[in-house]
Amino acid sequence: MNISLRALEDLEKKFTSAKTRLANVQKSAQAIVGSVVQTTEVAGTAFGFGVINGRWGSPEILGMPVDLAFGIGMHLLAFVDVAEEHAHNIGDGALSSYTASLGAGIGRKMLVESAGKGPTNQLQPQP
């Protein structure tokens, strides 16, 4: 069986092309997995603190809401290179829990304050 130099060159090009495509697929897969891990860590932490706050009535550490304190602590750990990426994700989840609770509280206060005042999005006639 004779194989020409041209056939070997074509085979080498196909192999190199396939190798490059595989490397690109691996990079894409790593990015997708990284995104899934990040989302899971952030959402899972926020959910966990939601359960903690609901079950124990928004406990505090050092005079701060537990999710705020934990979020700050995790980011401080990340800044000193302790599991940097995961610590930031978990810190973001804790801070998300805190800000969602804060926003819900502000919304409830606004609702109570607006009770009995009529529609707030329409102009009221002046007496």
NUKETOR-641227 format. One record per atom (N, C-alpha, C, O): x, y, z; residue number from 1; residue in one letter. Coordinates in steps of 0.2 Angstrom, whole numbers, padded with zeros to 4 digits. Each point is the difference from the previous one (the first is absolute). Layout:
    c1    c2    c3 num residu
     X     Y     Z NUM      A
...
END
This chain:
    c1    c2    c3 num residu
  0004 -0006  0000   1      M
 -0004  0006  0000   1      M
  0004  0006  0000   1      M
  0005  0001  0004   1      M
 -0006  0003 -0009   2      N
  0004  0006 -0001   2      N
 -0004  0006  0003   2      N
 -0006  0001 -0002   2      N
  0009  0003  0006   3      I
 -0003  0006  0003   3      I
  0004  0006 -0003   3      I
  0006  0001  0002   3      I
 -0009  0004 -0005   4      S
  0004  0006 -0003   4      S
  0001  0005  0006   4      S
 -0003  0000  0005   4      S
  0008  0004 -0006   5      L
  0001  0005  0004   5      L
 -0006  0005  0001   5      L
 -0001  0002  0005   5      L
 -0002 -0001 -0010   6      R
 -0006  0004  0000   6      R
 -0005 -0003  0004   6      R
 -0004  0004  0004   6      R
  0003 -0010 -0004   7      A
 -0005 -0003  0004   7      A
  0002  0000  0007   7      A
 -0005  0001  0005   7      A
  0011 -0002 -0003   8      L
  0002  0001  0007   8      L
 -0001  0007  0002   8      L
 -0001  0001  0006   8      L
  0003  0004 -0010   9      E
 -0001  0007  0002   9      E
 -0008  0002  0001   9      E
 -0001  0003  0005   9      E
 -0003 -0006 -0009  10      D
 -0007  0001  0001  10      D
 -0003 -0003  0007  10      D
 -0004  0002  0003  10      D
  0007 -0008 -0002  11      L
 -0001 -0004  0006  11      L
  0002  0004  0006  11      L
 -0004  0001  0005  11      L
  0010  0002 -0005  12      E
  0003  0004  0005  12      E
 -0005  0007  0001  12      E
 -0001  0001  0006  12      E
 -0001  0002 -0011  13      K
 -0004  0006  0001  13      K
 -0007 -0002  0003  13      K
 -0002  0003  0004  13      K
 -0001 -0009 -0006  14      K
 -0006 -0002  0003  14      K
  0001 -0002  0007  14      K
 -0005  0002  0004  14      K
  0010 -0005 -0002  15      F
  0002 -0002  0007  15      F
  0000  0007  0004  15      F
 -0002  0000  0006  15      F
  0006  0005 -0009  16      T
  0001  0006  0004  16      T
 -0006  0004  0001  16      T
 -0001  0003  0005  16      T
 -0003 -0003 -0010  17      S
 -0007  0003  0000  17      S
 -0004 -0003  0005  17      S
 -0004  0003  0004  17      S
  0004 -0010 -0004  18      A
 -0005 -0003  0005  18      A
  0003  0001  0007  18      A
 -0004  0001  0005  18      A
  0010 -0001 -0004  19      K
  0003  0002  0007  19      K
 -0001  0007  0002  19      K
 -0002  0001  0006  19      K
  0002  0003 -0011  20      T
 -0002  0007  0002  20      T
 -0008  0001  0002  20      T
 -0001  0003  0005  20      T
 -0003 -0007 -0009  21      R
 -0007  0000  0002  21      R
 -0001 -0003  0006  21      R
 -0005  0003  0004  21      R
  0008 -0008 -0002  22      L
 -0001 -0003  0006  22      L
  0002  0004  0006  22      L
 -0003  0001  0005  22      L
  0009  0003 -0006  23      A
  0002  0005  0005  23      A
 -0005  0005  0001  23      A
 -0001  0002  0006  23      A
 -0002  0000 -0011  24      N
 -0005  0006  0000  24      N
 -0006 -0003  0004  24      N
 -0004  0004  0004  24      N
  0002 -0010 -0005  25      V
 -0006 -0003  0003  25      V
  0001 -0001  0008  25      V
 -0004  0001  0004  25      V
  0010 -0003 -0003  26      Q
  0002 -0001  0007  26      Q
  0000  0007  0004  26      Q
 -0002  0001  0006  26      Q
  0005  0004 -0009  27      K
 -0001  0007  0003  27      K
 -0007  0002  0001  27      K
 -0002  0003  0005  27      K
 -0002 -0004 -0010  28      S
 -0007  0002  0000  28      S
 -0004 -0004  0006  28      S
 -0003  0003  0004  28      S
  0005 -0009 -0003  29      A
 -0003 -0005  0005  29      A
  0002  0003  0007  29      A
 -0003  0000  0004  29      A
  0010  0002 -0004  30      Q
  0002  0002  0007  30      Q
 -0003  0007  0002  30      Q
 -0002  0001  0006  30      Q
  0001  0003 -0011  31      A
 -0004  0006  0001  31      A
 -0007 -0001  0002  31      A
 -0002  0003  0005  31      A
 -0001 -0008 -0008  32      I
 -0007 -0001  0002  32      I
  0000 -0003  0007  32      I
 -0005  0002  0004  32      I
  0009 -0007 -0002  33      V
  0000 -0003  0006  33      V
  0002  0005  0006  33      V
 -0003  0000  0005  33      V
  0007  0005 -0007  34      G
  0002  0005  0005  34      G
 -0006  0005  0001  34      G
 -0001  0002  0006  34      G
 -0003 -0001 -0011  35      S
 -0006  0004  0001  35      S
 -0005 -0003  0004  35      S
 -0003  0003  0004  35      S
  0002 -0010 -0005  36      V
 -0005 -0004  0004  36      V
  0002  0000  0007  36      V
 -0004  0001  0004  36      V
  0011 -0002 -0003  37      V
  0002  0000  0007  37      V
 -0001  0006  0004  37      V
 -0002  0001  0005  37      V
  0004  0005 -0009  38      Q
 -0001  0007  0003  38      Q
 -0007  0001  0002  38      Q
 -0002  0002  0005  38      Q
 -0003 -0004 -0010  39      T
 -0007  0001  0001  39      T
 -0002 -0004  0006  39      T
 -0004  0003  0004  39      T
  0006 -0009 -0004  40      T
 -0002 -0005  0006  40      T
  0002  0003  0006  40      T
 -0004  0000  0005  40      T
  0010  0002 -0004  41      E
  0003  0003  0006  41      E
 -0004  0006  0002  41      E
 -0001  0001  0006  41      E
  0000  0004 -0010  42      V
 -0003  0006  0002  42      V
 -0007 -0002  0002  42      V
 -0003  0003  0005  42      V
 -0001 -0006 -0010  43      A
 -0007 -0001  0002  43      A
 -0001 -0005  0006  43      A
 -0005  0001  0004  43      A
  0009 -0006 -0003  44      G
  0000 -0004  0005  44      G
  0001  0003  0007  44      G
 -0003 -0001  0005  44      G
  0008  0005 -0005  45      T
  0001  0004  0006  45      T
 -0005  0005  0002  45      T
 -0002  0000  0005  45      T
 -0001  0003 -0010  46      A
 -0006  0005  0001  46      A
 -0006 -0004  0003  46      A
 -0003  0002  0004  46      A
  0002 -0008 -0007  47      F
 -0005 -0004  0002  47      F
  0001 -0002  0007  47      F
 -0005  0000  0005  47      F
  0011 -0002 -0003  48      G
  0002 -0002  0007  48      G
 -0001  0005  0005  48      G
 -0003 -0001  0005  48      G
  0005  0007 -0007  49      F
 -0001  0006  0005  49      F
 -0008  0002  0000  49      F
 -0002  0002  0005  49      F
 -0001 -0003 -0010  50      G
 -0008  0001  0000  50      G
 -0003 -0005  0005  50      G
 -0004  0002  0004  50      G
  0006 -0008 -0004  51      V
 -0002 -0005  0005  51      V
  0002  0002  0007  51      V
 -0004  0000  0004  51      V
  0010  0002 -0003  52      I
  0002  0002  0006  52      I
 -0004  0006  0003  52      I
 -0002  0000  0006  52      I
  0002  0005 -0010  53      N
 -0004  0006  0002  53      N
 -0007 -0002  0001  53      N
 -0003  0003  0005  53      N
  0000 -0007 -0009  54      G
 -0007 -0002  0001  54      G
 -0001 -0004  0007  54      G
 -0005  0001  0004  54      G
  0009 -0006 -0003  55      R
  0000 -0004  0006  55      R
  0002  0003  0006  55      R
 -0004 -0001  0005  55      R
  0009  0005 -0005  56      W
  0002  0003  0007  56      W
 -0001  0008  0000  56      W
  0003  0003  0004  56      W
 -0007 -0001 -0008  57      G
 -0002  0007  0000  57      G
  0006  0005 -0001  57      G
  0001  0005  0004  57      G
  0003 -0006 -0009  58      S
  0005  0005 -0002  58      S
  0005  0001  0006  58      S
  0001  0005  0003  58      S
  0003 -0011 -0001  59      P
  0005  0001  0005  59      P
  0006  0005 -0002  59      P
  0001  0001 -0006  59      P
  0002  0001  0011  60      E
  0006  0005 -0001  60      E
  0006 -0003  0003  60      E
  0000 -0004  0005  60      E
  0005  0006 -0008  61      I
  0007 -0001  0002  61      I
  0004  0007  0001  61      I
  0000  0003 -0005  61      I
  0003 -0002  0011  62      L
  0003  0006  0001  62      L
 -0004  0006 -0002  62      L
  0002  0005 -0002  62      L
 -0009 -0005  0004  63      G
 -0004  0005 -0002  63      G
 -0003  0001 -0007  63      G
 -0003  0005 -0001  63      G
  0005 -0009 -0003  64      M
 -0001  0000 -0007  64      M
 -0005 -0006 -0002  64      M
  0001 -0005  0003  64      M
 -0005  0006 -0008  65      P
 -0004 -0006 -0002  65      P
  0005 -0006 -0002  65      P
  0005  0002 -0003  65      P
 -0006 -0008  0004  66      V
  0004 -0005 -0001  66      V
  0002 -0001 -0007  66      V
  0006 -0001 -0002  66      V
 -0010  0002 -0003  67      D
  0002  0000 -0007  67      D
  0004  0005 -0002  67      D
  0005 -0001 -0004  67      D
 -0006  0007  0006  68      L
  0005  0006 -0001  68      L
  0007 -0001  0003  68      L
  0005  0000 -0004  68      L
 -0005 -0003  0010  69      A
  0007 -0001  0003  69      A
  0003 -0006 -0003  69      A
  0006  0001 -0002  69      A
 -0009 -0006  0000  70      F
  0003 -0005 -0004  70      F
  0002  0002 -0007  70      F
  0006 -0002 -0002  70      F
 -0010  0006 -0001  71      G
  0002  0002 -0007  71      G
  0006  0004  0000  71      G
  0005 -0001 -0004  71      G
 -0004  0006  0009  72      I
  0006  0004  0001  72      I
  0006 -0005  0002  72      I
  0005  0001 -0003  72      I
 -0006 -0005  0007  73      G
  0005 -0005  0002  73      G
  0003 -0004 -0005  73      G
  0006 -0001 -0001  73      G
 -0011 -0002 -0004  74      M
  0002 -0004 -0005  74      M
  0004  0004 -0005  74      M
  0005 -0002 -0003  74      M
 -0007  0008  0002  75      H
  0004  0004 -0005  75      H
  0007  0002  0003  75      H
  0005  0000 -0004  75      H
 -0005  0001  0010  76      L
  0007  0002  0003  76      L
  0004 -0006  0000  76      L
  0006  0000 -0002  76      L
 -0008 -0007  0003  77      L
  0004 -0006 -0001  77      L
  0002  0000 -0008  77      L
  0006 -0002 -0001  77      L
 -0010  0003 -0003  78      A
  0001  0000 -0007  78      A
  0006  0005 -0002  78      A
  0005 -0002 -0004  78      A
 -0005  0008  0007  79      F
  0005  0005 -0001  79      F
  0007 -0002  0002  79      F
  0005  0002 -0002  79      F
 -0005 -0007  0007  80      V
  0007 -0003  0003  80      V
  0001 -0006 -0003  80      V
  0004 -0004  0002  80      V
 -0007  0002 -0008  81      D
  0001 -0006 -0004  81      D
 -0002 -0006  0003  81      D
  0004 -0005 -0001  81      D
 -0009  0005  0005  82      V
 -0003 -0007  0003  82      V
 -0006 -0002 -0005  82      V
 -0005  0003  0001  82      V
  0006 -0008 -0005  83      A
 -0005 -0002 -0004  83      A
 -0003  0006 -0004  83      A
 -0006  0000  0000  83      A
  0010  0004 -0003  84      E
 -0002  0006 -0003  84      E
 -0007  0000 -0003  84      E
 -0005  0004  0001  84      E
  0005 -0008 -0007  85      E
 -0006  0000 -0004  85      E
 -0006 -0002  0004  85      E
 -0006  0003 -0001  85      E
  0006 -0008  0004  86      H
 -0006 -0003  0004  86      H
 -0002  0004  0006  86      H
 -0006  0001  0001  86      H
  0011  0002  0002  87      A
 -0001  0005  0006  87      A
 -0004  0006 -0003  87      A
 -0005  0002  0003  87      A
  0007  0001 -0009  88      H
 -0004  0005 -0003  88      H
 -0007 -0002 -0001  88      H
 -0005  0004  0001  88      H
  0004 -0010 -0004  89      N
 -0006 -0002 -0002  89      N
 -0005 -0001  0006  89      N
 -0006  0003  0000  89      N
  0009 -0006  0005  90      I
 -0004 -0001  0006  90      I
 -0001  0007  0004  90      I
 -0006  0001  0002  90      I
  0010  0003 -0002  91      G
 -0001  0007  0002  91      G
 -0005  0004 -0003  91      G
 -0004  0003  0003  91      G
  0004 -0004 -0010  92      D
 -0005  0003 -0004  92      D
 -0007 -0002  0002  92      D
 -0005  0003  0000  92      D
  0005 -0010  0001  93      G
 -0007 -0003  0002  93      G
 -0002  0003  0006  93      G
 -0006  0001  0001  93      G
  0010 -0001  0004  94      A
 -0002  0003  0007  94      A
 -0002  0007 -0001  94      A
 -0005  0002  0003  94      A
  0009  0002 -0007  95      L
 -0002  0007 -0001  95      L
 -0007  0001 -0004  95      L
 -0004  0004  0002  95      L
  0003 -0009 -0006  96      S
 -0006  0000 -0004  96      S
 -0006 -0001  0005  96      S
 -0005  0003 -0001  96      S
  0006 -0008  0005  97      S
 -0005 -0001  0005  97      S
 -0002  0006  0004  97      S
 -0005  0002  0002  97      S
  0011  0001  0001  98      Y
 -0001  0006  0004  98      Y
 -0004  0006 -0004  98      Y
 -0005  0003  0003  98      Y
  0007 -0002 -0009  99      T
 -0003  0006 -0004  99      T
 -0007 -0002 -0002  99      T
 -0004  0004  0000  99      T
  0003 -0010 -0001 100      A
 -0007 -0002 -0002 100      A
 -0005  0001  0006 100      A
 -0005  0002  0000 100      A
  0008 -0004  0006 101      S
 -0004  0001  0006 101      S
 -0001  0007  0002 101      S
 -0005  0002  0002 101      S
  0010  0002 -0003 102      L
  0000  0007  0001 102      L
 -0005  0003 -0005 102      L
 -0004  0004  0002 102      L
  0004 -0006 -0008 103      G
 -0005  0003 -0005 103      G
 -0007 -0002  0001 103      G
 -0004  0004  0000 103      G
  0003 -0010  0003 104      A
 -0007 -0002  0001 104      A
 -0002  0004  0006 104      A
 -0006  0002  0001 104      A
  0010 -0001  0004 105      G
 -0002  0004  0006 105      G
 -0002  0007 -0002 105      G
 -0005  0003  0002 105      G
  0009  0000 -0007 106      I
 -0001  0007 -0002 106      I
 -0007  0000 -0004 106      I
 -0004  0005  0001 106      I
  0003 -0010 -0005 107      G
 -0006  0000 -0004 107      G
 -0006 -0001  0005 107      G
 -0005  0003 -0001 107      G
  0005 -0007  0006 108      R
 -0005 -0001  0005 108      R
 -0002  0007  0003 108      R
 -0005  0002  0001 108      R
  0011  0001  0001 109      K
 -0001  0007  0004 109      K
 -0004  0005 -0005 109      K
 -0004  0004  0002 109      K
  0006 -0004 -0009 110      M
 -0003  0004 -0004 110      M
 -0007 -0002 -0001 110      M
 -0005  0005 -0001 110      M
  0003 -0011  0001 111      L
 -0007 -0002 -0001 111      L
 -0004  0002  0006 111      L
 -0005  0003 -0001 111      L
  0008 -0004  0007 112      V
 -0004  0003  0006 112      V
 -0001  0007  0000 112      V
 -0005  0003  0002 112      V
  0010  0001 -0004 113      E
  0000  0007  0000 113      E
 -0005  0003 -0005 113      E
 -0003  0005  0000 113      E
  0002 -0009 -0006 114      S
 -0004  0002 -0005 114      S
 -0008 -0002  0001 114      S
 -0004  0002 -0004 114      S
  0003 -0006  0009 115      A
 -0007 -0003  0001 115      A
 -0004  0006  0002 115      A
  0001  0004  0004 115      A
 -0007 -0004 -0008 116      G
 -0005  0005  0002 116      G
  0001  0006 -0004 116      G
 -0004  0005  0000 116      G
  0010 -0004 -0004 117      K
  0001  0006 -0003 117      K
 -0002  0000 -0008 117      K
  0000  0005 -0003 117      K
 -0003 -0011  0001 118      G
 -0003  0000 -0007 118      G
  0006 -0002 -0004 118      G
  0006 -0001  0002 118      G
 -0008  0001 -0009 119      P
  0005 -0002 -0005 119      P
  0006  0006  0000 119      P
 -0001  0006  0000 119      P
  0007 -0009  0000 120      T
  0006  0005  0001 120      T
  0002  0002 -0007 120      T
  0004  0004 -0001 120      T
 -0006 -0008 -0005 121      N
  0002  0002 -0006 121      N
 -0005  0004 -0004 121      N
  0001  0001 -0006 121      N
 -0006  0002  0009 122      Q
 -0004  0005 -0003 122      Q
  0000  0006  0004 122      Q
  0001  0000  0006 122      Q
 -0003  0006 -0010 123      L
  0000  0006  0003 123      L
 -0007  0001  0004 123      L
 -0005 -0002 -0002 123      L
  0006  0004  0008 124      Q
 -0006  0001  0004 124      Q
 -0003  0007  0000 124      Q
  0004  0005 -0001 124      Q
 -0010 -0004  0000 125      P
 -0003  0007  0000 125      P
  0002  0004  0006 125      P
 -0001 -0003  0006 125      P
  0002  0009 -0007 126      Q
  0002  0004  0006 126      Q
 -0007  0003  0003 126      Q
 -0004  0002 -0004 126      Q
  0003 -0002  0011 127      P
 -0006  0003  0002 127      P
  0000  0008  0000 127      P
 -0005  0003  0002 127      P
END
